[in-house]
């Protein structure tokens, strides 16, 4: 296997981590921007309350989900060691390739 070939784990990590991050940052950010949520009234002098259309907790959760997938993938890649021919063979000692 060469370094340019993608394994199933690589594809899962790219899609499973990338889609929630792009959805949480770009797509929901554009929805909030284009929805043009009305500004909140001033509570106290100089203090405003943000009222986004999409809750911040949802966007944060999606980004954290993507980062957790990437963290799990990094742990998986660190846990496998190359075989004698340079190919990756199962779990190993965590030796760098």
Secondary structure as GFF3:
##gff-version 3
##sequence-region A 1 97
A	DSSP	alpha_helix	8	22	.	.	.	ID=ss1
A	DSSP	pi_helix	23	27	.	.	.	ID=ss2
A	DSSP	alpha_helix	28	35	.	.	.	ID=ss3
A	DSSP	beta_strand	42	44	.	.	.	ID=ss4
A	DSSP	beta_strand	47	48	.	.	.	ID=ss5
A	DSSP	alpha_helix	56	79	.	.	.	ID=ss6
A	DSSP	beta_strand	80	82	.	.	.	ID=ss7
A	DSSP	beta_strand	88	91	.	.	.	ID=ss8
###
